[in-house]
Amino acid sequence: MSFLARVPQIRIPSVWVPRMILYAIVLTGIFLPSIYESFLSNLWTFLYNSRFYRFSGFETFETVLCYIIIEPFYTYKFGRNPNLRIDVRASKQKASGSERPKIPKMRRPSKRMGEMFVYTAPLLMMDFTMIKKFAGVPVADIRQSGGYSLPLVNSISGDISPSFLSPTVHNFTLNSPLQLTRALPAEAPSSRRLLLELMISFFIYDALFFFIHIAFHRIRFLARIHMPHHTHTEMHPQVTNKLSVAERLSLVLFANFALNIIGSHVLTRSAFVPFFVYLLVEVHSGLDLPWSYDKLMPFGWGAGSRVHAAHHRTGEGAFAPFFTWWDRGIEWLDERQRMKSL
């Protein structure tokens, strides 16, 4: 029996209403983009003219803001709803001496400022030193945002490549000591482009992390780095950020690569962040909520918190963070190989 099949399932309330709402938004957004054209155009005009949105560290602050909103919500739900907790272990239940399991040790927000600094410091360092290169932005605008003079009339791009695969350091001068702004595309994306880019980028990210996650479990020195993420008495929301600097950077860099490799619009990136943070906290929440994303997705495509909690207990299977495609594929290949050897 495969790892995913061994994860215990429970009966859940009907999710057809939220599922139909989600499907309606996605399908109309893809096939009837004109419905959302005015909204997206007005939203992008507002953001395009916002100095804060043009700030080079915007995505780092957006990520932190999403985390400090989403994670405490799940932590509150965790403490108040013992019946929803899915990773209470027998020894802990017995030690508590009551029907209500003891809440695992978690840190107060005031004690986590150092954690926030460790997370944001390397990201802000890159924000303030590297030029942002986004799809649909003229090279002249990229150069200007990076403190470089405009290219000569007969030059197309000067000495700066518009590709994110060719990183460029900011031109540090007294007039431009840090990379503080980012150049943005002038046009808003259609709802079709935004939704398809979101789906494809999450698909790519899930694949990238699947393989690096296997490496973190199979390669000895990487396993030592990853081990603290699994050292907890019970899965709970704060486990989400119980990561080394290397692991945190891998999350961000893989997400950036997945978005950049398909030329995502900046607005797609902004929409990606809250969904990304939500999914990370959801799978580490230790809670089985009635409308969690894995219950909204069809055909068992979503992994969810129950599957990820089983992975944390055993260190086996469910290496993809959000979805089940890659793990199912590996299990199918293993089963096929086993049948051939019989």
C-alpha positions in Angstrom: 0.0 0.0 0.0 1.3 3.4 -0.9 2.2 6.1 1.7 -0.6 8.4 0.6 -3.1 5.5 0.8 -2.0 4.7 4.4 -2.8 8.2 5.6 -6.1 8.0 7.6 -9.1 9.8 6.1 -12.1 11.2 7.9 -15.6 12.1 6.8 -15.9 15.8 6.0 -18.9 18.1 5.5 -20.0 18.9 2.0 -17.7 21.4 0.3 -19.6 21.6 -3.0 -20.6 25.3 -2.3 -17.1 26.7 -1.8 -15.8 24.4 -4.5 -18.4 25.7 -7.0 -17.6 29.3 -6.1 -13.9 28.6 -6.6 -14.4 26.8 -9.9 -16.7 29.6 -11.2 -14.0 32.3 -10.4 -11.3 30.2 -12.1 -13.4 29.3 -15.2 -14.8 32.8 -15.8 -11.4 34.3 -15.2 -9.8 32.0 -17.9 -12.6 31.9 -20.5 -14.4 35.3 -19.9 -11.5 37.6 -19.0 -13.5 40.7 -20.0 -15.5 40.4 -16.8 -12.5 41.3 -14.7 -10.8 43.6 -17.2 -12.0 46.9 -15.6 -11.2 45.8 -12.1 -7.7 44.6 -12.9 -7.0 47.7 -15.0 -8.0 50.1 -12.1 -6.2 48.0 -9.5 -3.0 48.0 -11.6 -3.2 51.8 -12.2 -3.4 52.3 -8.5 -0.5 50.0 -7.7 1.6 51.3 -10.6 1.5 54.8 -9.2 2.1 53.7 -5.6 5.6 54.5 -4.3 5.3 51.7 -1.8 4.4 49.1 -4.4 7.5 50.3 -6.4 9.7 49.8 -3.4 12.3 47.1 -4.1 11.5 45.4 -0.7 7.8 45.2 -1.3 7.6 41.5 -1.8 9.6 40.8 1.3 7.3 43.0 3.4 4.3 41.5 1.8 5.5 38.0 2.7 6.2 38.9 6.3 2.8 40.7 6.6 0.9 37.7 5.2 2.8 35.4 7.6 2.1 37.5 10.7 -1.6 37.6 9.8 -2.1 34.0 8.7 0.0 32.1 11.1 -1.5 33.6 14.3 -5.0 32.9 13.0 -4.1 29.2 12.7 -2.3 29.2 16.1 -5.5 30.6 17.7 -7.6 27.9 16.0 -5.1 25.3 17.1 -5.3 26.3 20.8 -9.1 26.7 20.8 -10.1 23.6 18.8 -8.5 20.4 20.3 -10.9 18.3 18.3 -9.4 19.5 15.0 -5.8 18.6 16.0 -4.6 15.6 13.9 -1.1 15.0 15.3 -1.7 14.3 19.0 0.5 11.4 19.9 -0.4 8.7 22.4 2.4 9.5 24.9 1.4 13.1 25.0 -2.3 12.3 25.4 -1.4 10.0 28.3 0.9 12.6 29.9 -1.8 15.3 29.9 -4.1 13.1 32.0 -7.3 14.5 30.5 -9.4 14.3 27.3 -8.1 17.7 26.2 -4.5 17.2 24.9 -1.8 19.5 26.2 -0.9 22.3 23.8 2.7 21.9 22.6 5.3 24.5 23.6 5.0 27.5 21.3 6.7 30.9 21.3 5.0 34.2 22.0 5.1 36.8 19.2 7.3 39.1 21.4 9.9 36.3 21.5 10.0 35.8 17.8 11.6 39.1 16.6 14.9 37.4 16.1 13.2 34.8 13.9 11.8 37.6 11.8 15.2 39.3 11.5 16.9 36.1 10.4 14.2 35.6 7.8 14.1 39.1 6.3 17.8 40.1 6.5 19.1 38.0 3.6 16.1 38.8 1.5 16.4 42.6 2.1 20.1 42.4 1.3 19.2 41.0 -2.1 16.4 43.5 -2.5 18.7 46.4 -1.9 21.6 45.2 -4.0 20.2 43.3 -7.0 18.2 44.9 -9.8 14.6 43.6 -10.2 13.9 42.3 -13.7 10.3 41.6 -14.6 8.6 40.5 -17.8 7.2 43.3 -19.9 9.5 46.0 -18.5 11.7 47.9 -21.0 15.4 47.5 -20.5 15.8 51.3 -20.2 13.5 51.3 -17.2 15.4 48.4 -15.6 18.7 50.3 -16.1 17.3 53.5 -14.6 15.8 51.7 -11.6 19.3 50.1 -11.0 21.1 53.5 -11.0 22.6 53.1 -14.5 22.5 55.7 -17.1 20.2 55.2 -20.1 21.8 53.3 -23.1 23.2 55.0 -26.1 20.7 55.8 -28.9 22.2 53.0 -31.1 22.2 50.5 -28.3 19.3 48.2 -27.6 20.1 47.3 -24.0 23.5 48.6 -23.1 25.4 46.1 -20.9 22.4 44.8 -18.9 20.5 41.7 -19.9 16.7 41.8 -19.3 16.8 38.1 -18.3 16.5 37.2 -14.6 18.9 34.4 -15.3 21.6 37.0 -15.7 21.6 38.9 -12.4 22.8 42.4 -12.3 24.1 44.3 -9.2 22.8 47.8 -8.5 25.1 50.6 -9.6 26.0 52.0 -6.2 26.6 55.8 -6.2 26.1 58.7 -3.9 22.9 59.6 -5.7 21.7 56.0 -5.7 23.3 54.2 -2.7 20.8 51.3 -2.7 18.4 49.5 -5.0 15.2 51.1 -3.6 12.8 51.0 -6.6 11.7 48.4 -9.0 10.6 49.0 -12.6 7.1 47.8 -13.4 5.3 46.9 -16.6 2.9 49.6 -17.8 0.0 47.2 -18.7 -2.2 45.2 -16.4 -2.4 41.4 -17.0 -5.7 39.8 -18.1 -7.4 37.5 -15.6 -6.6 34.7 -17.9 -2.9 35.4 -17.8 -2.9 35.9 -14.0 -4.8 32.7 -13.2 -2.8 30.5 -15.7 0.5 32.0 -14.4 -0.5 31.3 -10.8 -1.4 27.7 -11.6 1.7 27.0 -13.7 4.0 28.6 -11.2 2.6 26.6 -8.3 3.0 23.4 -10.4 6.6 24.2 -11.1 7.4 25.2 -7.5 5.8 22.0 -6.2 8.0 19.9 -8.6 11.2 21.8 -7.7 10.6 21.4 -4.0 9.6 17.8 -4.3 13.1 16.9 -5.6 15.0 19.2 -3.2 12.9 17.8 -0.3 13.9 14.3 -1.2 17.6 15.5 -1.2 17.1 17.0 2.3 16.0 13.5 3.5 18.4 11.3 1.5 21.7 13.3 1.5 23.4 13.1 4.9 24.6 16.6 5.4 21.4 18.1 4.0 19.4 15.7 6.3 21.3 17.2 9.3 20.2 20.7 8.2 16.6 19.6 7.7 16.2 17.5 10.8 15.2 20.3 13.2 12.1 20.9 11.1 10.9 17.5 12.1 11.8 17.7 15.8 8.5 18.6 17.5 6.2 16.7 19.8 3.2 17.6 17.7 2.7 19.4 14.4 1.5 23.0 15.0 1.4 26.2 12.9 4.7 27.6 14.2 6.5 24.5 12.7 6.0 26.3 9.4 9.0 28.6 10.0 11.1 26.2 12.0 13.7 26.3 9.3 17.4 27.0 8.8 18.4 30.0 6.7 19.3 27.7 3.8 15.8 26.1 3.8 14.1 29.5 4.0 16.2 30.8 1.1 15.4 27.7 -0.9 11.7 28.3 -0.5 12.0 31.9 -1.7 14.4 31.2 -4.6 12.4 28.3 -5.9 9.2 30.4 -5.8 11.0 33.2 -7.6 12.3 30.8 -10.2 8.9 29.3 -10.8 7.4 32.8 -11.3 10.3 34.2 -13.4 10.8 31.2 -15.7 7.3 31.7 -17.2 7.6 35.5 -17.4 5.0 36.1 -14.8 3.5 39.6 -14.5 4.3 41.5 -11.3 0.6 41.4 -10.3 0.8 37.6 -10.5 3.8 37.7 -8.1 1.8 39.8 -5.7 -1.1 37.4 -5.8 1.2 34.4 -5.5 2.6 35.5 -2.1 -0.6 35.3 0.1 -1.6 31.9 -1.5 2.0 30.6 -1.0 2.1 31.7 2.7 -1.4 30.3 3.3 -0.5 26.9 1.8 2.7 26.7 3.8 0.9 27.4 7.1 -2.0 25.2 6.2 0.0 22.1 5.6 2.0 22.7 8.8 -1.0 23.7 10.9 -1.7 20.3 12.5 -5.4 21.0 12.0 -8.0 19.3 9.8 -10.2 22.2 8.9 -13.5 21.5 7.0 -12.8 23.8 4.1 -9.0 23.3 3.7 -7.6 23.5 0.2 -7.1 19.8 -0.2 -10.8 19.2 0.3 -11.7 21.8 -2.4 -9.4 20.3 -5.0 -10.8 17.4 -7.0 -9.4 13.8 -7.4 -7.3 14.0 -4.2 -4.8 16.4 -5.9 -4.2 18.4 -2.8 -1.9 16.9 -0.1 -3.1 19.0 2.9 -2.2 19.0 6.6 -3.1 15.4 7.3 -0.7 14.0 4.7 2.0 16.4 5.6 1.6 15.6 9.3 2.1 11.9 8.5 5.3 12.8 6.6 6.6 14.7 9.6 5.9 11.7 11.8 7.6 9.1 9.6 10.0 11.1 7.4 8.6 9.1 4.5 6.5 9.9 1.4 4.6 13.1 0.7 7.7 15.0 -0.3 5.8 17.5 -2.5 4.6 20.4 -0.2 1.1 21.1 -1.6 0.0 18.5 -4.2 0.1 14.8 -4.7 1.0 14.4 -8.4 4.7 13.8 -7.9 4.4 11.5 -5.0 1.8 9.4 -6.8 4.1 9.3 -9.9 7.0 8.0 -7.8 4.8 5.4 -6.1 3.5 4.3 -9.5 7.0 3.9 -10.8 8.0 2.0 -7.7 5.0 -0.3 -8.0 5.7 -0.9 -11.7 9.4 -1.8 -10.8 8.2 -4.1 -8.1 5.8 -5.9 -10.4 8.6 -6.4 -13.0 10.9 -8.0 -10.4 8.3 -10.6 -9.4 
